[in-house]
Amino acid sequence: MGTIDDKWGDECSVIGDKGEIEYIDYQNDKSVCSYDPSEEGPIVISAPFPFEEGKPRSVFVGETAIDSITIKNTTAEAVDLWTKIYASTPEDSFKLSLMKPPSANDVKCQEGFMDFSVMEDRMLQPGESLTIWLSCKPKELGLYTTVVHFDVGNDRIERVAFLLADDNISQSLASKKPFSRGQRKKKFSTDTFVSAGSRPARAPGRAYKNRLPRYDIPKDIRALIERKQIPDVIMGGLTIDNYASYFKTLLIMEEIQLEEDMRSHDMECVTMRRKGNYLSLVVPGLAERRPSLVQGDDIFVKLADADDTTTPYQGYIYRVEADEVYLKFYQEFHSCHNDGHLYNVHFKYNRVSMRRLYQAIDAAKDLETEMLFPSETSGSRLIETSTLVPISCSLNEEQICSVEMILGCKGGPPYVIYGPPGTGKTMTIIEAILQLYQNRKHARILVCAPSNSAADHLLEKLLSEEAVHIQEKEIFRLNATSRPFDDIKPDLIRFCLFDEHIFTCPPLGALTRYRIIISTYMSASLLNAEGVKRGQFSHIFLDEAGQASEPESMISVSNFCNRDTVVVLAGDPMQLGPVIFSRDAESYGLGKSYLERLFECESYDSGDENYVTKLIRNYRCHPEILHLPSTLFYEGELIACKESNDDSTSLMTLTNLLPGKNFPVLFFGIQGCDEREANNPSWFNRIEASKVVEIVKKLATRGNLSDSDIGVITPYRQQVLKLKKALDNIDMPDIKVGSVEQFQGQERKVIIVSTVRSTIKHNDFDRVHCLGFLSNPRRFNVAITRAISLLIITGNPHIISKDQYWNKLLWHCVDNDSYQGCALPEKRLECVDNYPTYEDRVDYDGGPVTNEADWCDGWQPSSSGEVGWDHPGSSQAEIPEPVTDEAEWSDGWQ
């Protein structure tokens, strides 16, 4: 490795002159040089605790790890040798000795054993070798680091050693197979195939009045995008004149990426088993909707040993259960099948949702300019309001003002309810809908939400208001045909229409009689298919509008709005936006919601009450939890309205857990290890996972909490799975573990955040590709505003302090005596990291990122919530009559 004078140079500067180690990243080449005996000088010193499969050696907490260091003098002269432990983290955790430390059971040898931090002057004769021992007995979980100095004459040689302290939980989560990207799958051609049997039929119904066009992707546009070139219409920016062509091009970019992503889920050398009249196939990741498959999707298979020219068989998905799909093929295929056969499987991307988005953008050409580009219209509006008599007695001043404005609207630009976390957006929407229902008999209302669960929640809230009785015949919950029947609560079924446990849409005559229709953004397309006209709805409410892409919002707005329709958007542009898979499409505007784009208009951005009401009273979070997000994202305007006596969980019962006593944000610093396993590109940190489980156990024993009161948020899918496994093993399966996206709109009394990252190199990768927590301020905002009473963060402070938002949170905890764990980094008042633009993002190795495995571990299911349900569908005793028209069939299913 060489000496300080001639080898180390600046690379040694990460270790200061005061005998302290701030942080050494074992995977960062700039801070730790690899030991290479061929580069050594005349004094050869071995490296203790060499890595195993690229990671530090593991030792159990409470056990002693021991390794030898051999020092050999290859010169012809005697040399003086001084050896000392320069520094250790944790402090004094490593020791030196001249003899091998005895085992704990060897009492006699222990009596005469001595260890040191410094071994003074020794003379090493020519050709002589000396063996000394380095030992460590870790007391806590985490990464242990030491720097040992060897002063040989006028030179100094340095060795850095690492150990990873495990416990039973972390060891049970360790990687079982080394990570390997695996070989790229063979291209699976489906240009020709053996015809399948019949598709599963949708519920009997009418021919649609408005059929979706095919919207085939133009070959020239496809070729351009597949060459990674950006079409001219995109480069020119969004205008009134190019609105349709601009967004349709973005959608094409997204669709091409989705096709590529679906191919990444192709499977090779897998088996299928007979189950009655079906063949079942296990699809890893299906329960997490990766890939998203629904009843009716088609699939292609052929024998694994077949050559490239062999024609595959096409089959159809009849049922989806957890991670298993039930398939039907051409009868000849079933006859020849053997459960021992190995198959290659190709999933086909279902285009129906994209075709709905294309249609919505096409329909937007008939909207008033003020609906799409309020800033392009002359003048401003003045809404005349009247005094409101609230139905709900718990509305605050801003909520009442918002409802009054909505009731006073007479068409025109959308009205926005700007609702930061916990400020009562949904309550405000419910009040407005009930006011319209009760006081305006001719009002017809469409309510859209981003997911089925969110739409069901709105229905429940409307029905729960005792002051207003909504007649059952006047409210309807519209569901996609692909939604499993048992996914919806039994007490809500009566507000839906279904046939043989398959949801369906009523005919036009019935639809026009409902006063309130509740749907997801995507399912609202079914209303257009049935022939619902523009102007049918007097009011359209889009809840959580910040989570929907603009084309998703346009499904309801562009198809059903006329100049008199009142459109209300509720959401928060400072929380997570739509989930977009194409990086280019996202950066050029598809990742910006309609709600967010409206705030580019002065009337919305300035807070003009004729266009927007900002809710500022937070009823969710403890004031100290709310303080930081209010300061960072909402100009300090949020008012904490949660009374401490509202909380059934007293923080005083958790004082042993909270060093800051009544300060309800705890940061637990821990240096762990980033890991991946097998061919899964997702990261996990088993040390951090074990710490989370330890915290959960303490909460369960010291606080008046149920499992449902606790939530765990982490950015990586593999960490989610590892934590679920660990919690299942301690009989706590009801604790929800998920990504930030899965927690948006939700709350828990206690939220634990596992940040995972412990390596600078990987942290840089995340920032470049907008993964994890450290690349997205909105993800940070959502993560820390889910907690009602207690927020606990586990992570490596040296890593997350490099992000300006997490850095502020870290030191906010430190300043309030609410930090525990490993040594802190040097405090920086401001973090100057600059996040790359989307245009700047490239693969870590320098090339473009082209697939999910290479870069995007953070992807989540479509925000529509319409696809990939993992609940069992209803069994069918008989095969229904086939639908011969693919477009007709698929339009009904999706």
Secondary structure, DSSP 4 states (H G I P E B T S, - for coil): ---IIIIIGGGGTTS-SSS------TT-TTT-PPP-GGG--SEEEPPSS--BTTBPEEEETTSPEEEEEEEEE-SSS-EEEEEEEEEEESTT-EEEESSPPPPTT-HHHHHH---BSEEEEEEE-TT-EEEEEEEE---SSEEEEEEEEEEETTEEEEEEEEEEEE-HHHHHTS-SS-----PPPPP---SS-B---PPPPPPP-PPPSSPPP--PPPHHHHHHHHTT---HHHHT---STTHHHHHHHHHHHHHHHHHHHHHTT-EEEE--EEETTEEEEE-TTGGGTSS---TT-EEEEEETT--TTSPPEEEEEEEEETTEEEEE--HHHHHH--TT--EEEEE----HHHHHHHHHHHHGGGS-HHHH-GGGSSS-----------SSTT--HHHHHHHHHHHH--SSSPEEEE--TTS-HHHHHHHHHHHHHHH-TT--EEEEESSHHHHHHHHHHHHH-TTS---GGGEEE---TTS-GGGS-GGGGGGS-EETTEE----HHHHTT-SEEEEETTTTHHHHHTTPPTTS-SEEEETTGGGSBHHHHHHHHHHH--TT-EEEEEE-TTS-----S-HHHIIIIITSBHHHHHTTSHHHHTT-TTTEEE--EESSS-HHHHHHHHHHHSTT--EE---GGG-SS-GGGGTTT-TTTT--EEEEE-----EEETTEEEEE-HHHHHHHHHHHHHHHHHSS--GGGEEEE-S-HHHHHHHHHHHHHTT-TTSEEE-HHHHTT--EEEEEEE-----HHHHHHHHHHT-SSTT-HHHHHHHHTSEEEEEEEEE-HHHHTTSHHHHHHHHHHHHTT-EEESPPPPP-SS----PPPGGG---TTSSPP-SHHHH-S-----TT--S---SPPPP-SSPPPPP--HHHHHHHH-
